[in-house]
Amino acid sequence: MREIPWEAWKKKGRELFQKYKYVLLILLAGVVMLLWPAGKKAPPTEAPSPTAASAPQEDFSVSALEDQMAATLSKIRGAGEVTVMLTVQGGSRQVLAMDEKSTRRADGGSETQSTTVVVSGGASAAGNSPVLIQQLYPKFQGALVVCSGGEDAGVRLKLMEAVSALTGLGTDKISICKGKG
């Protein structure tokens, strides 16, 4: 029977520990952090329904955006009463999830069949709804701002910068005019 040299193993173990003690300490801290409870448990929440996840979160309305911009721009010092008109290119559209199935024909060609992916509303909802991947909004083409303080160059500059920041339009696509009154 062969005898195990425990003293040699102990010496080798101490040397390895001294060499890698910081690495071991970091690993131990990581394990402790993984096992540490995260704090108070939140009450279980209901999972959102698939139809709520696929429905658009907000509707785009040019007139509502114009009114909101006019209210915001009228707060700029010296602007006075403001009216905004925006022109847009196209309209908003939705990109829906599609399921494509390709089949190869005997003559070497292929056929592709596309169907819209729908989510069942379940027992509580009445019907199916398509899965929305992306909501695309129209691109701004130009802006007209009419305000009572439109003759002041400083006010015009502030309004120009604000409209450009809100719409992404260049200053050549924004017109600021003095209004009546």
Residue pairs with C-beta under 8 A, 6 or more apart in sequence:
17 24
49 121
49 122
49 124
49 125
50 119
50 120
50 121
50 122
50 129
50 131
51 119
51 121
51 125
51 129
54 119
54 129
54 130
54 131
54 132
55 129
55 132
56 94
56 132
56 135
57 135
60 92
60 137
60 138
62 86
62 88
62 138
65 86
66 84
66 85
66 86
67 84
69 84
69 86
69 163
69 166
70 82
70 83
70 84
71 82
72 162
73 79
73 82
73 84
73 145
73 147
73 159
73 162
73 163
74 80
74 81
74 82
74 147
76 155
76 158
76 159
76 162
77 155
77 158
78 149
78 152
78 154
78 155
79 147
79 148
79 149
79 155
79 158
79 159
80 147
80 148
80 149
80 179
81 147
81 148
81 179
81 181
82 145
82 146
82 147
82 159
83 145
83 146
83 147
83 179
84 143
84 144
84 145
84 146
84 163
85 143
85 144
85 146
86 140
86 142
86 143
86 167
87 140
87 141
87 142
87 143
88 138
88 139
88 140
88 141
89 138
89 139
89 140
89 141
90 138
90 139
91 138
92 135
92 136
92 137
92 138
93 136
94 132
94 134
94 135
94 136
95 132
95 133
95 134
95 135
95 136
96 116
96 117
96 130
96 131
96 132
96 133
97 116
97 117
97 130
97 131
97 132
97 133
98 114
98 115
98 116
98 117
99 114
99 115
99 116
99 117
100 112
100 113
100 114
101 112
101 113
101 114
101 115
102 110
102 111
102 112
102 113
103 110
103 111
103 113
104 110
105 111
116 130
117 130
117 131
118 128
118 129
118 130
118 131
119 128
119 129
119 130
119 131
120 128
121 127
121 128
121 129
140 167
140 168
140 169
140 173
141 173
142 169
142 173
142 174
142 175
143 163
143 167
143 169
143 173
143 174
143 175
144 174
144 175
144 176
144 177
145 159
145 163
145 174
145 175
145 176
145 177
146 176
146 177
146 178
146 179
147 155
147 159
147 176
147 177
147 178
147 179
148 178
148 179
148 180
148 181
149 155
149 178
150 156
150 159
150 176
150 177
150 178
150 179
151 178
156 176
159 176
160 171
160 174
160 176
163 169
163 174
163 176
164 170
164 171
164 174
167 174
